[in-house]
Amino acid sequence: MINNPIIDTMLNRKSIRSYTDEMPSDEVIETIVRAGQQAPFASQLGSLLLTRGRENNPFKAPLFFIVCVDSYKWERIMARHNWTMIGDDMLLMLLGMQDAALMAGNMIIAAESLEMGSCFLGDIPFHSEEIIKDFKLPPRVFPMVGLAVGYPANDPPPRPRYPMEFMLFEDEYPELDDELIQRSMDVMDEGYQAQDYYSKLKAMIPLKGDREETFTYESYGWTEHICRKWGQTLFPPNLLQQFERCGFDLTRKYREE
């Protein structure tokens, strides 16, 4: 592979869950946010909420951003031009999530380049009620993901990723034979097991129902962990309600049809 400082920064990224007391300066924060703004976008449908201070932030990180899909400020601009939003909220949310995710991706690389670490928190939408209250959010702003940022107190190794043959499909999607699937599973599972990732975090997801536990921390790997996430109900089944609470009706167009 080709190496340069930017590529090295990207390949060295990992989630950090332990931070020092050092508070990033305003200049550092502005740099990270401006780098985020410079990501590709559909309509700049992203906004950031920020909480400083370690005590109440996840992992006691000095900075905690909430990356939002924000149609409110765009619709305010539309009103200045005497336009009203008539677009489908489903499409708006799709493009808004692209905007917000690309912005968040730029931010973590900028933070890494400044010798900082970060960690995403994906359950933020299920806390929309308290976020709306705490930040006094207007309608049409949806908290999409959390991002803890700060100076790392430890230096874990980068986590494994799928092999290239299981990720890059040129010209057409291939037949995924069992051998390729198993090789790809082994890359992930053996990589995480070699780092004692789940045993250090005590992060084995309990089984529900009548499934018998056959894994130990020595045999438990990434693929079983993700299967348990998606094969069992771990999050509240009310995501549409979270969108509606924030002023987005994702099914209206389809009900009307």
Secondary structure, 3 states (H helix, E strand, C coil): CCCCHHHHHHHCCCECCCECCCCCCHHHHHHHHHHHHCCCCCCCCEEEEEEECCCCCHHHCCEEEEEEEECHHHHHHHHHCCCCCCCCHHHHHHHHHHHHHHHHHHHHHHHHHCCCEEEEECCHHHHHHHHHHHHCCCCCEEEEEEEEEECECCCCCCCCCCCHHHCCCCCCCCCCCHHHHHHHHHHHHHHHHHCCHHHHHCCCCCCCCCCCCCCCCCCCCHHHHHHHHHHCCCCCCCHHHHHHHCCCCCCHHHHHC
